[in-house]
Amino acid sequence: MPFDGHEFPQIIPTPPYSAPGDPAPWSKKSPSDLRDITLKKIEADLRESGRHFDVAEPPDTAAELLDIVADAQVRPITRKSAVLLALYEKDGESRLILTRRSFALSNHRGEVALPGGRSDVDESPSDTALREAFEEVGLDSNIVRIVGWLSPIVAFVSGSSIQPVIGFLNEEPLLTANDAEVERIFDVALCDLLQDGNFAEERWRRDSPRKVSPDGTFPIYFYRVPGEVVWGATARILTELLCVVTGSAWQGSMPLLER
């Protein structure tokens, strides 16, 4: 596991084979590119990268996205979910709201996550993300301005997709955890995630090779935050966001121009 000596409550199911991966996509950026990440900057970066709702709508889990993760015959998407990246600014830096899922849950217990969940019939990703954020942490949708989105994540095995949606808050919100789902609510500055030593990539192996990885390995991302480790789908979503705001190219997202 990365981050030797760092303590956190969850158990990460590291497979028998794992190896160090690549450095952070922004590892060659100057220190000035990794700070002063205001909401205004994020909004401009979302527009420039084509991920702002004023510029484009997110893809409807297009066939080419399925092709990236397919191990065999492509399965149709039968379940759709959405998560909310709720950001507010404090002392000139944008901060992201995260949760630790309850240890009483049957799936992904104790993992760090973004507020979100499964979409109702005919519900938009933005509506799903806002509804789930209210249900999980009491975030009032009236104080959230939905501005953009990130690449959908497709889980080929389960035939499900997760659409990340980005929303801005004018100030730090007062939140209350739904004890049935959420163990803890906390936030982290994006500039802290970008600091040396807080990102790690490992290569894990699965039995069925992917088209983009003939040796069967695939990247898993990790972030060290106080008392927690962010990994899995949430870390993948954060990696794309941080690549957008630093102008770093990353093969795991939809096309992103390097600045």
C-alpha positions as CSV (number, residue, x, y, z in Angstrom):
1,M,0.0,0.0,0.0
2,P,1.1,3.6,-0.6
3,F,1.7,6.1,2.1
4,D,3.6,4.0,4.6
5,G,2.8,4.8,8.2
6,H,-0.4,6.7,7.2
7,E,-3.4,5.4,9.3
8,F,-7.0,5.2,8.1
9,P,-10.0,3.1,9.1
10,Q,-11.0,1.4,5.9
11,I,-9.7,-1.9,4.5
12,I,-8.4,-1.7,0.9
13,P,-8.7,-5.0,-0.9
14,T,-5.2,-5.0,-2.5
15,P,-4.9,-8.0,-4.9
16,P,-2.0,-10.5,-4.8
17,Y,-0.4,-8.6,-7.7
18,S,0.2,-4.8,-7.4
19,A,3.1,-2.7,-8.5
20,P,3.9,1.0,-8.4
21,G,2.4,3.1,-11.2
22,D,3.2,6.4,-12.8
23,P,3.8,9.7,-11.0
24,A,1.0,12.2,-10.7
25,P,0.0,13.7,-14.1
26,W,0.9,17.1,-12.8
27,S,4.3,16.1,-11.4
28,K,6.2,18.3,-13.9
29,K,4.0,21.4,-13.3
30,S,5.5,24.4,-11.5
31,P,4.4,25.1,-7.9
32,S,2.5,28.2,-9.1
33,D,0.2,25.9,-11.2
34,L,-0.7,23.9,-8.0
35,R,-2.1,26.7,-5.9
36,D,-4.6,29.6,-6.0
37,I,-7.3,27.3,-7.3
38,T,-10.3,29.5,-7.0
39,L,-13.8,28.8,-8.1
40,K,-13.4,31.4,-10.9
41,K,-10.3,29.5,-12.2
42,I,-12.1,26.1,-12.0
43,E,-15.1,27.5,-14.0
44,A,-12.8,28.9,-16.7
45,D,-10.9,25.6,-16.9
46,L,-14.1,23.7,-17.2
47,R,-15.2,25.9,-20.1
48,E,-11.8,25.6,-21.8
49,S,-11.8,21.8,-21.5
50,G,-15.4,21.5,-22.8
51,R,-16.8,20.3,-19.4
52,H,-19.0,23.3,-18.6
53,F,-22.7,23.1,-19.1
54,D,-22.6,26.4,-21.0
55,V,-20.3,24.7,-23.6
56,A,-21.5,21.1,-23.8
57,E,-23.6,18.4,-22.1
58,P,-21.9,15.2,-20.8
59,P,-22.0,12.2,-23.2
60,D,-24.7,9.7,-22.6
61,T,-22.2,6.9,-21.7
62,A,-21.4,6.6,-25.4
63,A,-20.3,3.3,-27.0
64,E,-16.7,4.5,-27.3
65,L,-16.6,4.9,-23.5
66,L,-17.9,1.4,-23.1
67,D,-15.2,0.1,-25.5
68,I,-12.5,1.5,-23.3
69,V,-13.4,-0.7,-20.3
70,A,-14.9,-3.7,-22.1
71,D,-13.3,-7.1,-21.3
72,A,-15.4,-9.1,-23.7
73,Q,-18.8,-8.5,-25.2
74,V,-20.0,-5.0,-24.4
75,R,-23.0,-5.0,-22.0
76,P,-25.6,-2.3,-22.2
77,I,-25.8,0.3,-19.4
78,T,-28.8,-0.7,-17.3
79,R,-28.1,1.4,-14.1
80,K,-27.2,5.0,-14.0
81,S,-25.9,7.0,-11.0
82,A,-24.5,10.5,-10.3
83,V,-22.2,12.1,-7.7
84,L,-21.8,15.7,-6.7
85,L,-18.4,17.5,-6.5
86,A,-19.6,20.3,-4.2
87,L,-16.9,23.0,-4.1
88,Y,-16.6,26.2,-2.0
89,E,-13.8,28.7,-1.6
90,K,-12.0,29.6,1.5
91,D,-8.8,31.7,1.8
92,G,-8.4,31.7,-1.9
93,E,-8.5,28.0,-2.3
94,S,-11.3,25.7,-3.5
95,R,-12.4,22.9,-1.1
96,L,-14.3,19.8,-1.9
97,I,-16.9,18.1,0.3
98,L,-16.3,14.3,0.9
99,T,-17.9,11.7,3.1
100,R,-16.8,8.4,4.7
101,R,-19.5,5.9,4.0
102,S,-21.0,4.1,7.0
103,F,-19.4,0.8,8.1
104,A,-22.9,-0.6,8.4
105,L,-23.5,-0.5,4.6
106,S,-23.3,-3.7,2.6
107,N,-21.2,-2.2,-0.2
108,H,-18.2,0.0,-0.1
109,R,-18.4,0.3,3.6
110,G,-16.1,2.8,5.2
111,E,-14.8,4.2,1.9
112,V,-14.3,7.9,1.2
113,A,-16.9,9.0,-1.4
114,L,-18.7,11.9,-3.0
115,P,-22.3,12.4,-2.2
116,G,-24.4,10.6,-4.8
117,G,-26.4,7.5,-5.7
118,R,-28.6,5.8,-8.2
119,S,-30.8,7.8,-10.5
120,D,-34.5,7.6,-10.5
121,V,-36.4,7.0,-13.8
122,D,-36.2,10.0,-16.1
123,E,-34.0,11.9,-13.5
124,S,-31.1,14.0,-14.8
125,P,-27.6,13.4,-13.4
126,S,-27.7,16.9,-11.8
127,D,-31.0,16.2,-10.2
128,T,-29.8,12.9,-8.9
129,A,-26.6,14.4,-7.5
130,L,-28.5,17.2,-5.7
131,R,-31.1,14.9,-4.3
132,E,-28.6,12.4,-3.0
133,A,-26.4,15.2,-1.5
134,F,-29.5,16.4,0.4
135,E,-30.4,12.9,1.6
136,E,-26.8,12.0,2.7
137,V,-25.4,15.3,4.1
138,G,-28.4,17.7,4.2
139,L,-27.0,20.0,1.5
140,D,-29.7,22.4,0.4
141,S,-29.9,22.3,-3.4
142,N,-30.9,26.0,-3.5
143,I,-27.4,27.0,-2.5
144,V,-25.7,24.9,-5.2
145,R,-24.9,26.3,-8.7
146,I,-24.4,23.4,-11.0
147,V,-21.6,24.4,-13.4
148,G,-20.0,21.4,-15.1
149,W,-19.3,17.7,-15.3
150,L,-16.5,15.2,-15.7
151,S,-16.2,12.0,-17.7
152,P,-18.7,9.3,-16.9
153,I,-17.3,6.2,-15.3
154,V,-18.5,2.9,-16.7
155,A,-18.5,-0.3,-14.6
156,F,-18.5,-2.9,-17.4
157,V,-19.1,-5.9,-15.1
158,S,-22.2,-4.5,-13.5
159,G,-23.5,-2.6,-16.6
160,S,-23.7,0.7,-14.6
161,S,-22.4,4.2,-15.0
162,I,-21.6,7.1,-12.7
163,Q,-21.9,10.7,-13.9
164,P,-19.8,13.2,-11.9
165,V,-21.5,16.7,-11.6
166,I,-19.7,19.8,-10.4
167,G,-21.5,22.4,-8.2
168,F,-20.3,25.6,-6.6
169,L,-21.3,27.0,-3.2
170,N,-21.0,30.6,-2.1
171,E,-19.7,29.7,1.3
172,E,-18.9,26.7,3.6
173,P,-22.2,24.9,4.2
174,L,-23.7,23.6,7.4
175,L,-24.1,19.8,6.9
176,T,-25.6,17.0,8.9
177,A,-24.7,13.3,8.2
178,N,-27.4,10.8,7.5
179,D,-26.2,8.2,10.0
180,A,-27.6,5.3,8.0
181,E,-25.3,6.1,5.1
182,V,-22.5,8.5,6.2
183,E,-20.0,8.0,9.0
184,R,-18.2,11.3,8.6
185,I,-18.3,14.5,6.5
186,F,-15.1,16.5,5.8
187,D,-13.6,18.6,3.1
188,V,-10.2,19.0,1.6
189,A,-8.5,21.8,-0.4
190,L,-7.6,20.9,-4.0
191,C,-4.2,22.4,-3.6
192,D,-3.5,20.0,-0.8
193,L,-4.3,17.0,-3.0
194,L,-1.8,18.3,-5.5
195,Q,1.1,18.4,-3.0
196,D,4.0,16.0,-3.3
197,G,3.4,12.8,-1.4
198,N,-0.4,13.0,-1.4
199,F,-1.0,11.1,-4.7
200,A,0.0,7.5,-5.7
201,E,-0.8,5.2,-8.5
202,E,-0.6,1.4,-8.4
203,R,-1.1,-1.1,-11.2
204,W,-3.4,-4.0,-10.2
205,R,-4.0,-7.1,-12.3
206,R,-7.3,-8.8,-13.2
207,D,-7.9,-12.2,-14.8
208,S,-9.5,-10.7,-18.0
209,P,-7.2,-8.4,-19.9
210,R,-8.6,-5.1,-21.1
211,K,-8.3,-3.9,-24.7
212,V,-6.1,-1.0,-23.6
213,S,-4.0,-3.2,-21.3
214,P,-3.0,-6.6,-22.8
215,D,-1.0,-7.5,-19.7
216,G,-4.2,-7.4,-17.6
217,T,-3.0,-4.5,-15.3
218,F,-5.0,-1.4,-14.7
219,P,-4.3,1.8,-12.7
220,I,-5.7,2.5,-9.2
221,Y,-5.3,5.9,-7.8
222,F,-4.9,7.0,-4.1
223,Y,-4.9,10.3,-2.3
224,R,-3.7,10.8,1.3
225,V,-5.8,13.1,3.4
226,P,-5.8,13.5,7.2
227,G,-7.1,10.3,8.7
228,E,-8.3,8.9,5.4
229,V,-7.3,7.5,2.0
230,V,-9.3,8.3,-1.1
231,W,-9.2,5.5,-3.7
232,G,-11.3,3.7,-6.3
233,A,-13.9,5.6,-8.4
234,T,-13.7,8.7,-6.2
235,A,-10.0,9.0,-6.7
236,R,-10.4,8.5,-10.4
237,I,-12.9,11.3,-10.5
238,L,-10.6,13.6,-8.4
239,T,-7.7,12.8,-10.8
240,E,-9.7,14.1,-13.8
241,L,-10.7,17.2,-11.9
242,L,-7.2,18.0,-10.9
243,C,-5.9,17.4,-14.4
244,V,-8.5,19.9,-15.6
245,V,-7.5,22.6,-13.1
246,T,-3.7,22.1,-13.7
247,G,-3.9,21.6,-17.5
248,S,-2.4,18.2,-17.3
249,A,-3.0,15.5,-19.9
250,W,-4.4,12.2,-18.5
251,Q,-5.3,9.1,-20.6
252,G,-8.1,8.1,-18.2
253,S,-10.5,10.9,-19.2
254,M,-12.1,12.1,-22.3
255,P,-9.8,14.2,-24.5
256,L,-8.1,16.9,-22.5
257,L,-5.8,19.5,-24.1
258,E,-2.5,19.9,-22.2
259,R,-1.8,23.6,-21.4
